[in-house]
């Protein structure tokens, strides 16, 4: 298969996306739900997430709030997530809530 993606030593394509300029977000989280202040760009379909402490994450619009029933995300993991595309609505915000201690979740929009 022909691809423009970089390839590993076995000639398998390596998915690679560029970080969007001026589209980095950080959310300081504690025992109260917090979300990104600026909505994701309408063209963003993938975000990368890193948290320095375990956190619950919820995805949605400008009014989204995280609870202990939302998605658990461990600390120290860099992970790419889809926030929209194809026929699904795009999420514009991420809300974060501490699991056991406060911290920061870092989010990068990709293109």
ABEGO torsion letter per residue (X at the ends): XBBABBBBAAGBBBBBBBBBBGABBBBBBBABBBBBABBBBAABABBBBBBABBBBBBBEBAABBBBAABBBBBBGBBBBBBAEEEABBBBABBBBBBAABBBBBBBBBBX
